[in-house]
Amino acid sequence: MKEISIDFLSEKSLDAAIREIEAYTALVPTLVKEVQDKITERLAVLIRANLIIAKHDQVEKYIGKGTYEKVNVSSSISVTVTPMGDASVVSVSSYSSNPKTGAMQPDIAFVEFGAGRYASGSNPLGLNISTMRGSFGKGLGLNDRWFFASGYSSTGTPESNAIYHGLEMLKGEIPNIVREVFETV
């Protein structure tokens, strides 16, 4: 933060202080935009890091006699920041591969909120949408396993709360970001 010294008995000193305050005031919108950009970029980094360690769909292949073998499911994560006028939007997408066809399919909601036996409904971001276990697919979300694509099945996706945790982590960093930007003046 900038300090301005004023000699109240000197008209020159008062005029100089007023000019400094006017210059600083003119600079504030630029500094606020810089803070906003740093916050959105940091949020994107935090969410991306959380998604990288998140588990995606728990797919298994039936190999006989009640035994399942874990199938590696590839995933693709994208976190982007798009400036939109006075704001910026952080967009998050995640895709996992279909074990039979290899086609990529969106799974961000399942990764964030969980699915199947792993969905707990504890993510505060999901309170306004139906994320409770069993709420998806006409109650089929209560199943412990879903079968699809000839011999493949899924037990669901563990809830990662990647976006929620990114937001929570960012809250503690905002004062430091603001201080860092405004201390440069």
URJOZI-V904549 format. One record per backbone hydrogen bond with DSSP energy under -0.5 kcal/mol. NH is the residue of the N-H (numbers start at 0). CO is the residue of the C=O. Records with the same first field share a line. If there is no record, write none. Layout:
NH: CO + CO
This chain:
4: 2
7: 5
9: 6
10: 8
13: 9
14: 10
15: 11
16: 12
17: 13
18: 14
19: 15
20: 16
21: 17
22: 18
23: 19
24: 20
25: 21
26: 22
27: 23
28: 24
29: 26
30: 26
31: 27
32: 28
33: 29
34: 30
35: 31
36: 32
37: 33
38: 34
39: 35
40: 36
41: 37
42: 38
43: 39
44: 40
45: 41
46: 42
47: 43
48: 44
49: 45
50: 46
51: 47
52: 48
53: 49
57: 155
58: 56
59: 152
60: 68
61: 150
62: 66
63: 66
66: 63
68: 60
70: 58
73: 71
75: 94
77: 92
79: 90
81: 79 + 88
82: 80
83: 86
86: 83
88: 81
90: 79 + 88
92: 77
94: 75
95: 104
96: 73
97: 102
101: 97
104: 95
106: 93
107: 93
110: 106
111: 107
112: 108
113: 109
114: 156
116: 154
117: 114
118: 115
119: 112 + 117
120: 112
123: 121
125: 122
126: 123
128: 125
130: 128
134: 131
139: 136
140: 135
141: 138
142: 139
145: 153
147: 151
151: 147
152: 59
153: 145
154: 57
156: 114
158: 117
159: 110
160: 111
164: 160
165: 161
166: 162
167: 163
168: 164
169: 165
170: 166
171: 167 + 168
172: 168 + 169
173: 169
174: 170
176: 172
177: 173
178: 174
179: 175
180: 176
181: 177
182: 178
183: 180
184: 181
